[in-house]
Amino acid sequence: MEVVKIGVLGVAGVMLALQFKSGKAEYGLYIGAAICLVIFTFSLSGLKVLLDRVKELERYLSGSGSYLGFLFKAVGITYVCEFCASICKDAGYGAVAGQIETFGKLSVLLMGIPVLVAVVENINAIAG
């Protein structure tokens, strides 16, 4: 049911922002950013439930919990970059949005290097 509420909130916010598109376009941008922040706070409340479930899963993984930390950091980086890039695109700054997206992709790639090194070391230990 939360999905329906968020969907209705998003559509209503866009319809309201469209009313300002022809006159005061900056007000439409502010409304869009505010709606994004409200939806983001709803997303964060759902994140607590997810973290509780992951902690349960972490007990079963014994020692591999750090990989879940990397996974959550990667998801966080991509979500924040996508959020910021979308606002920049709505404001008409597509080039800035593209740079934010590129930075996010590189950040996730750099963050994944230690995991890749650990996998290669494990393969070498098994094979060697």
C-alpha positions as CSV (number, residue, x, y, z in Angstrom):
1,M,0.0,0.0,0.0
2,E,3.0,2.3,0.6
3,V,3.9,2.0,-3.1
4,V,0.5,3.4,-4.1
5,K,0.9,6.3,-1.6
6,I,4.3,7.2,-3.0
7,G,3.1,6.9,-6.6
8,V,0.1,9.2,-5.9
9,L,2.4,11.7,-4.1
10,G,4.8,11.7,-7.0
11,V,2.2,12.2,-9.6
12,A,0.4,14.9,-7.6
13,G,3.8,16.7,-7.1
14,V,4.5,16.6,-10.8
15,M,1.1,17.9,-11.7
16,L,1.5,20.7,-9.2
17,A,5.0,21.5,-10.5
18,L,3.7,21.6,-14.1
19,Q,1.4,24.4,-13.1
20,F,4.4,26.6,-12.6
21,K,6.3,25.5,-15.7
22,S,5.1,28.4,-17.9
23,G,5.3,31.2,-15.4
24,K,7.7,30.7,-12.5
25,A,9.7,27.7,-13.6
26,E,11.9,27.8,-10.5
27,Y,8.9,27.1,-8.2
28,G,8.2,24.0,-10.2
29,L,11.8,22.9,-9.6
30,Y,11.5,23.6,-5.9
31,I,8.3,21.6,-5.7
32,G,10.0,18.7,-7.6
33,A,13.0,18.7,-5.3
34,A,10.7,18.8,-2.2
35,I,8.7,15.8,-3.5
36,C,12.0,13.9,-4.1
37,L,13.1,14.6,-0.6
38,V,9.8,13.4,0.9
39,I,9.9,10.2,-1.1
40,F,13.6,9.8,-0.1
41,T,12.6,10.0,3.6
42,F,9.9,7.3,3.0
43,S,12.7,5.2,1.4
44,L,14.9,5.6,4.4
45,S,12.2,4.3,6.7
46,G,12.0,1.1,4.7
47,L,15.7,0.8,4.9
48,K,15.6,0.1,8.6
49,V,13.6,-3.1,8.0
50,L,16.1,-4.1,5.3
51,L,19.0,-3.6,7.6
52,D,17.4,-5.7,10.3
53,R,17.0,-8.6,7.8
54,V,20.5,-8.2,6.6
55,K,21.8,-8.5,10.2
56,E,19.9,-11.7,10.5
57,L,21.5,-12.9,7.2
58,E,24.9,-11.8,8.4
59,R,24.8,-14.3,11.3
60,Y,24.6,-17.1,8.8
61,L,27.5,-15.8,6.7
62,S,30.1,-15.8,9.5
63,G,33.0,-13.6,8.5
64,S,31.6,-12.4,5.2
65,G,29.6,-9.5,6.7
66,S,32.1,-7.0,5.3
67,Y,30.9,-7.9,1.8
68,L,27.4,-6.9,2.8
69,G,28.8,-3.6,3.9
70,F,30.3,-3.1,0.5
71,L,27.0,-4.0,-1.1
72,F,25.1,-1.4,1.0
73,K,27.7,1.3,0.3
74,A,27.4,0.6,-3.5
75,V,23.6,0.8,-3.3
76,G,23.8,4.0,-1.3
77,I,26.3,5.6,-3.8
78,T,24.1,4.7,-6.8
79,Y,20.9,5.9,-5.1
80,V,22.4,9.3,-4.0
81,C,24.0,9.9,-7.4
82,E,20.8,8.9,-9.3
83,F,18.8,11.2,-7.0
84,C,21.1,14.2,-7.6
85,A,21.5,13.6,-11.3
86,S,17.7,13.4,-11.7
87,I,17.3,16.8,-10.0
88,C,20.1,18.3,-12.2
89,K,18.4,16.9,-15.3
90,D,15.0,18.4,-14.3
91,A,16.7,21.7,-13.9
92,G,18.1,21.5,-17.4
93,Y,21.7,20.7,-16.4
94,G,22.2,17.5,-18.3
95,A,26.0,17.8,-18.4
96,V,26.3,18.1,-14.7
97,A,23.9,15.2,-14.3
98,G,26.1,13.1,-16.6
99,Q,29.2,14.0,-14.5
100,I,27.5,13.0,-11.3
101,E,26.5,9.6,-12.8
102,T,30.0,9.0,-14.1
103,F,31.4,9.9,-10.6
104,G,29.0,7.4,-9.0
105,K,30.0,4.6,-11.4
106,L,33.7,5.2,-10.8
107,S,33.1,5.3,-7.0
108,V,31.3,2.0,-7.1
109,L,34.1,0.5,-9.3
110,L,36.8,1.8,-6.9
111,M,35.0,0.5,-3.9
112,G,34.7,-2.9,-5.4
113,I,38.4,-3.3,-6.0
114,P,39.1,-4.8,-2.5
115,V,36.4,-7.3,-3.0
116,L,37.8,-8.3,-6.3
117,V,41.3,-8.6,-4.8
118,A,39.9,-10.9,-2.0
119,V,38.2,-13.1,-4.6
120,V,41.4,-13.4,-6.7
121,E,43.4,-14.2,-3.5
122,N,40.9,-17.0,-2.6
123,I,41.1,-18.4,-6.1
124,N,44.9,-18.4,-5.9
125,A,44.8,-20.1,-2.5
126,I,42.5,-22.8,-3.8
127,A,44.4,-23.3,-7.0
128,G,47.9,-22.9,-5.7
